[in-house]
């Protein structure tokens, strides 16, 4: 299973503290989510994802197509990294129960001073797009992330997670709810 958040962007001293704390939180989150069962996720009624070809609950598109649709809807994002199975810090890309594509992006509304010291592809600089084979995978990932962040009590930061079919758009909590809402509205409009 991958990490909850990409800690590669943190300074080394903070990275080790987060890693130790995250290990315990991951265990708690996994136990909590294991009790939820998979039947609820399998019956998701989320709208089809941006640019998706839908066959049952399976979607066929890429994170790059989703990012292009969001940019086309006016979201101020710039793609900073398109991950491969070798570069994915979570080790979920192309693996069982993982995503089929992922990219990181920056949001031009985040002041550089607020993300000084973070890697160029750190979630804190904007966010990421993860595309799963189906809505159940994206839903499970969102629930896992949010449970872990809540359990961490702010130590791991915060983020907004927006779903559409097999797509999850993860947006940094450094944006206000109104600013982050642009992603939610653009994703919903593109999935329309």
Number of C-alpha atoms within 10 A of each C-alpha: 12 13 15 21 22 18 22 15 20 18 13 12 8 11 14 13 11 17 16 10 13 22 13 13 19 22 12 15 23 15 11 14 16 11 8 13 11 13 9 11 16 15 11 14 12 17 16 23 27 28 17 19 13 15 9 7 18 17 22 17 20 20 25 18 14 25 23 17 19 23 16 12 16 12 21 16 19 15 19 17 17 17 15 16 15 8 11 18 16 15 16 20 23 16 11 9 16 20 24 22 23 25 23 27 25 23 19 13 13 15 11 11 7 11 18 13 13 17 16 18 21 24 26 29 29 29 24 26 25 25 30 28 21 25 28 24 21 27 25 18 20 19 16 18 22 17 19 25 22 15 17 19 10 10 13 19 14 21 22 22 25 21 22 25 27 29 34 28 27 23 28 23 19 21 19 10 10 8 14 22 15 16 24 19 15 19 26 19 13 17 18 12
